[in-house]
Amino acid sequence: MALNYIWIGFFLVAFAVAAVTTIITGDMQIFTDIVNATFNSARTGFEISLGLTGVLALWLGIMRIGERGGVITAFARIAAPLFGKLFPEVPKGHPVVGGMFMNFSANLLGLDNAATPIGLNVMKELQELNPRKDTASNPMIMFLAINASGLTLIPITILMYRAQLGAANPADVFIPILLATLVSTIVAVTLVALRQRIKLWDKYIMIPFIGILLFAAVMILLFRTLDKEILARYSTGVANVMLVTVICGFIVAGLRKRINVFETFIDGAKDGFKTAVTIIPYLIAVLVGIGVFRASGAMDFLVEGIKYAVSVCGIDTEWVGALPTMVMKPLSGSGARGMMIDAMNHYGADSLVGRLSSIVQGSTDTTFYVIALYFGSVGVRNIRYMLTYSLIADFAGMIAAVLFTYIFFG
């Protein structure tokens, strides 16, 4: 319901801003820009879905081999103690737990191309367990809350952009990004857990969480001591090795189970194609709403309004140059990336604004896109409190990004 009102709000606010602008300037060009934005955003939504088709077909085919080869069940056993507490409504030993384990692992390593199709397959299996097909279940909300919080331990893409734009030390934002995204994830999980009455102080939740913190500490030490370009190159290489290992391991597991690996892959790939087609209208709807909002100038008014409020409160305004990235991040991944690059070009990659934009880009995920993509893939329309809690986690991550930017670079 919240997404419905926000989507309607995009259009109503855009029309109001366009009407006022036309009355003041006497120029109706803004309405032309809005119409162009609707067509461009619709085309972008279709192109994204089309681009996902091949990736979905590949990974859902591989996942089907892993399921029938017993690998997903093995992952489910590994993750059972933790996920049994976070997802108490999922039957013990259900294969979806193994898919969750793989999805979260891929996200932590920054492997978006693998994480998204695996996550969509998880949503499909959770939907099979969902008694109310048009309404988000508790496990769906917890799963997407973790996904939308954007927890990533190795933000290689952001470091590469910083290197290309002339940063003296591209990896100097690594630690602030890691801390900010941890804040976002902790807030998201805590809010959902409190709503679903899940006890977070259970040892099966705390031990893995401490393990993640220790891994983060090791990564911090590596980034402080090793050459950053070498570390980035080896991180990317290790990630690719892991992907190839997963694919080959699933195939070998299928051979051991004496299944027809090729036919099994085709069965899974067909589901991937169907999923890609299913999400097209949802993505188009969300992207068109955001595109109209931006084209009308409403985004600029929002940013300028926040800047004015900050200055009136007497708060340091140096960071407000990163506001476009912060406002855009929940709405559009490509838009936020463009804002980040623009901020680094305008202010400098090593300026406070340039660094803050990079940290914001890595602190959360694109909430509206994630919700439209994942819930749209299974036809869920009532997302309950999912959007509200995710936006609160996004806000917490952005505040953390500002604070850590000042702590490290202010």
C-alpha positions in Angstrom: 0.0 0.0 0.0 2.8 2.4 0.9 4.4 1.8 -2.5 1.1 2.6 -4.2 0.8 5.9 -2.5 4.4 6.9 -3.2 4.0 5.9 -6.9 0.9 8.1 -7.2 2.7 10.8 -5.3 5.5 10.9 -7.9 3.0 11.7 -10.6 0.9 14.2 -8.6 3.9 16.1 -7.3 5.5 16.1 -10.8 2.3 17.5 -12.3 2.0 20.2 -9.6 5.7 21.3 -10.0 5.4 21.3 -13.8 2.2 23.4 -13.7 3.7 26.0 -11.3 6.9 26.2 -13.4 4.9 26.7 -16.6 2.8 29.4 -15.0 5.9 31.3 -13.7 8.0 30.9 -16.8 5.4 30.6 -19.6 7.4 27.8 -21.1 5.8 24.4 -21.5 9.0 22.6 -22.2 8.9 20.9 -18.8 5.8 18.9 -19.9 7.8 17.7 -23.0 10.6 16.7 -20.6 8.1 14.7 -18.5 6.7 12.9 -21.5 10.1 12.1 -22.8 11.0 10.8 -19.3 8.1 8.4 -19.3 9.2 6.8 -22.6 12.8 6.7 -21.7 12.2 5.2 -18.3 9.8 2.6 -19.8 12.5 1.7 -22.3 15.1 1.5 -19.5 12.9 -0.8 -17.5 12.5 -3.1 -20.4 16.2 -3.0 -21.2 17.1 -3.9 -17.6 14.6 -6.8 -17.7 16.0 -7.9 -21.0 19.6 -7.7 -19.6 18.5 -9.8 -16.6 17.0 -12.5 -18.8 20.3 -14.1 -19.8 21.7 -13.8 -16.3 18.5 -15.2 -14.7 18.4 -18.1 -17.2 22.1 -18.9 -16.5 21.9 -18.8 -12.7 18.5 -20.4 -12.2 19.7 -23.2 -14.5 22.8 -23.6 -12.3 20.7 -23.4 -9.2 18.4 -26.2 -10.5 21.4 -28.4 -10.9 22.5 -27.5 -7.4 19.1 -28.4 -6.0 18.9 -31.8 -7.7 22.6 -32.4 -7.0 22.1 -31.9 -3.2 24.3 -28.9 -2.9 21.6 -26.5 -1.9 20.4 -28.9 0.8 24.0 -29.0 2.1 24.1 -25.2 2.3 20.7 -25.3 4.0 22.2 -27.5 6.7 25.2 -25.1 7.2 22.9 -22.1 7.5 20.2 -23.8 9.5 21.2 -22.6 13.0 21.3 -18.9 12.1 18.5 -18.8 9.5 16.2 -21.0 11.7 16.2 -18.1 14.2 15.9 -15.2 11.6 13.3 -17.1 9.6 11.3 -19.2 12.1 8.4 -19.6 9.7 10.5 -21.4 7.1 10.3 -25.2 7.7 13.5 -26.7 9.1 15.8 -28.1 6.4 13.9 -26.4 3.5 16.1 -25.9 0.4 15.2 -22.2 0.3 17.6 -21.7 3.3 20.5 -22.8 1.1 19.5 -20.3 -1.6 19.4 -17.5 1.1 22.9 -18.6 2.2 24.2 -18.3 -1.4 22.4 -14.9 -2.0 23.8 -13.3 1.2 27.3 -14.7 0.5 27.2 -13.2 -3.1 26.0 -9.8 -1.8 28.7 -9.7 0.9 31.3 -10.3 -1.8 29.8 -7.7 -4.2 28.8 -10.3 -6.8 25.5 -8.6 -7.9 25.2 -10.6 -11.1 25.0 -13.8 -9.1 23.1 -12.5 -6.1 20.1 -11.1 -7.9 19.0 -14.3 -9.8 19.7 -16.4 -6.7 17.6 -13.9 -4.7 14.7 -14.1 -7.2 14.7 -17.8 -7.0 14.6 -17.5 -3.2 11.5 -15.3 -3.5 9.9 -17.8 -5.7 10.4 -20.6 -3.1 9.2 -18.3 -0.3 6.1 -17.6 -2.3 5.4 -21.3 -2.4 5.4 -21.3 1.4 3.3 -18.1 1.6 -0.3 -18.8 2.6 -1.4 -15.3 1.3 -0.1 -15.0 -2.2 -0.8 -11.3 -2.7 0.7 -10.3 0.7 4.4 -10.3 1.8 5.2 -13.0 4.3 7.4 -12.5 7.3 10.3 -14.5 5.8 10.1 -12.4 2.6 10.3 -9.2 4.5 13.3 -10.2 6.6 15.0 -11.6 3.5 14.5 -8.3 1.5 15.3 -6.1 4.5 18.8 -7.7 4.6 19.1 -7.4 0.8 17.8 -3.8 0.6 20.2 -2.7 3.3 23.1 -3.3 0.9 25.5 -5.1 3.2 28.7 -5.5 1.1 32.2 -6.2 2.4 34.1 -5.5 -0.8 32.8 -2.4 -2.8 35.2 -3.0 -5.7 33.0 -1.0 -8.2 33.1 2.2 -6.2 36.9 1.9 -5.7 37.3 1.5 -9.5 35.3 4.7 -10.2 37.3 6.6 -7.6 40.6 5.4 -9.3 39.3 6.4 -12.7 38.4 9.9 -11.4 41.8 10.6 -10.0 41.6 9.8 -6.3 45.0 9.7 -4.7 44.0 6.7 -2.6 40.8 5.2 -4.1 40.4 2.7 -1.2 40.4 5.4 1.5 36.6 5.2 1.7 36.5 1.4 2.2 36.3 1.5 6.0 33.6 4.3 6.2 31.6 2.3 3.6 31.9 -0.8 5.6 30.8 0.9 8.8 27.9 2.7 7.2 26.5 -0.4 5.5 26.8 -2.3 8.8 24.7 0.4 10.5 22.1 0.2 7.7 21.9 -3.6 7.9 21.8 -3.7 11.7 18.9 -1.1 11.7 17.0 -3.0 9.1 17.3 -6.4 10.8 16.6 -5.0 14.2 13.4 -3.2 13.1 12.1 -6.3 11.3 13.1 -8.6 14.2 11.3 -6.4 16.7 8.1 -6.4 14.5 8.3 -10.2 14.1 9.3 -10.8 17.7 12.6 -12.5 16.9 15.1 -12.6 19.6 18.4 -11.1 18.2 20.4 -12.0 21.3 20.3 -15.7 20.6 23.8 -17.2 20.3 23.0 -18.6 16.9 22.5 -15.1 15.6 25.2 -13.4 17.6 28.0 -15.8 16.7 27.7 -15.4 12.9 27.3 -11.6 13.4 30.5 -11.5 15.4 32.1 -13.6 12.6 31.1 -10.9 10.0 32.5 -8.2 12.3 35.8 -10.1 12.5 35.9 -10.6 8.8 35.3 -6.9 8.4 38.2 -6.2 10.8 40.5 -8.4 8.7 39.5 -6.6 5.5 40.2 -3.2 7.2 43.6 -4.4 8.2 44.3 -5.6 4.6 43.2 -2.3 3.1 45.4 -0.4 5.5 48.5 -2.5 4.9 48.4 -3.8 1.3 48.7 -1.9 -2.0 45.2 -0.9 -2.9 45.4 -1.6 -6.6 46.9 -5.1 -5.9 44.2 -5.8 -3.3 41.4 -4.7 -5.7 42.8 -6.8 -8.5 43.1 -9.9 -6.2 39.6 -9.3 -4.7 38.1 -9.3 -8.1 40.1 -12.3 -9.1 39.1 -14.3 -6.0 35.4 -13.4 -6.6 35.6 -14.7 -10.2 37.4 -17.9 -9.1 34.6 -18.5 -6.5 31.9 -18.1 -9.2 33.6 -20.5 -11.5 34.1 -22.9 -8.6 30.4 -22.8 -7.7 29.3 -23.5 -11.3 31.8 -26.4 -11.7 31.0 -27.7 -8.2 27.2 -27.8 -8.9 27.9 -29.6 -12.2 30.1 -32.2 -10.5 27.5 -32.7 -7.8 24.9 -33.3 -10.5 27.1 -35.9 -12.1 27.6 -37.7 -8.8 23.8 -37.8 -8.4 23.6 -39.2 -11.9 21.1 -36.6 -13.1 20.9 -35.3 -16.7 22.8 -32.1 -16.0 22.0 -30.4 -19.4 18.3 -31.1 -19.2 18.2 -29.9 -15.6 19.9 -26.7 -16.6 17.4 -26.1 -19.3 14.5 -26.6 -16.9 15.9 -24.0 -14.5 16.8 -21.6 -17.4 13.2 -21.7 -18.6 12.0 -20.5 -15.1 14.6 -17.8 -15.3 13.1 -16.6 -18.6 9.6 -16.6 -17.2 10.8 -14.7 -14.1 12.4 -12.0 -16.3 9.2 -11.5 -18.2 7.1 -11.3 -15.0 9.1 -8.4 -13.5 8.9 -6.2 -16.6 5.7 -4.3 -15.7 6.8 -3.8 -12.1 10.1 -2.4 -13.1 8.6 -0.1 -15.8 6.0 1.2 -13.3 8.6 2.1 -10.7 11.2 3.6 -13.1 8.6 5.7 -14.9 7.4 7.2 -11.6 10.9 8.0 -10.6 11.7 9.4 -14.1 8.7 11.7 -14.1 9.6 12.9 -10.6 13.1 13.8 -11.7 12.1 15.4 -15.1 9.6 17.7 -13.4 12.3 19.3 -11.3 10.7 18.0 -8.1 14.0 16.3 -7.2 15.9 19.6 -7.4 13.3 21.3 -5.2 13.6 18.6 -2.7 17.4 18.8 -2.5 17.4 22.6 -2.4 14.7 22.5 0.4 16.9 20.2 2.5 19.9 22.4 1.9 18.0 25.5 3.1 16.7 23.6 6.2 20.2 22.5 7.1 21.6 26.1 6.8 18.7 27.5 8.9 19.5 25.0 11.6 23.1 26.3 11.7 24.6 22.9 10.8 27.7 22.7 8.7 26.6 22.7 5.0 29.8 21.4 3.4 28.3 17.9 3.0 25.1 19.0 1.2 26.8 18.7 -2.1 26.3 14.9 -1.7 22.5 15.3 -1.2 21.6 14.5 -4.8 23.4 11.1 -4.4 21.7 10.6 -1.1 18.2 11.4 -2.3 18.6 9.4 -5.5 20.1 6.3 -4.0 16.8 4.7 -2.8 15.2 5.5 -6.1 17.7 4.6 -8.9 21.0 2.8 -8.8 22.1 4.2 -12.1 20.9 7.7 -11.1 22.8 7.6 -7.8 25.9 6.3 -9.6 25.6 9.3 -12.0 25.2 11.7 -9.1 28.3 10.2 -7.4 30.4 10.6 -10.5 29.1 14.1 -11.0 30.0 15.0 -7.4 33.5 13.7 -7.8 33.9 15.5 -11.1 32.6 18.8 -9.7 34.1 18.8 -6.2 37.0 16.4 -6.7 37.3 12.7 -5.9 39.3 13.5 -2.7 37.0 16.3 -1.5 34.7 15.7 1.4 31.7 15.7 -1.0 33.4 13.4 -3.4 34.2 10.9 -0.6 30.8 11.2 1.0 29.0 10.5 -2.3 31.1 7.4 -2.7 30.3 6.3 0.9 26.6 6.9 0.4 26.7 4.9 -2.8 28.1 1.9 -0.9 26.1 2.2 2.3 22.7 1.0 1.1 21.0 -0.6 -1.9 18.4 0.8 -4.3 15.3 0.2 -2.1 12.5 0.9 -4.7 14.2 -1.1 -7.4 14.8 -4.1 -5.0 11.2 -4.1 -3.8 9.8 -3.8 -7.3 12.1 -6.4 -8.7 11.7 -9.0 -5.9 8.1 -8.6 -5.0 7.2 -8.1 -8.7 8.8 -11.4 -9.6 6.2 -13.3 -7.4 3.2 -11.0 -7.9 3.1 -9.7 -4.3 1.2 -6.4 -4.1 0.8 -5.9 -0.4 4.3 -5.4 0.9 3.1 -4.4 4.5 5.8 -2.5 6.4 8.7 -3.5 4.1 9.1 -0.1 2.4 8.8 2.0 5.6 11.4 -0.1 7.5 13.8 -0.2 4.5 13.7 3.6 4.1 14.4 4.1 7.8 17.4 1.8 7.4 18.5 3.8 4.3 18.2 7.0 6.3 20.2 5.5 9.2 22.9 4.4 6.7 23.0 7.9 5.2 23.4 9.6 8.6 26.1 7.1 9.4 27.8 7.9 6.1 27.9 11.6 6.9 29.2 11.0 10.4 31.9 8.6 9.3 32.9 11.0 6.5 33.5 13.7 9.0 35.3 11.4 11.4 37.7 10.1 8.8 38.0 13.1 6.5 36.5 16.1 8.2 
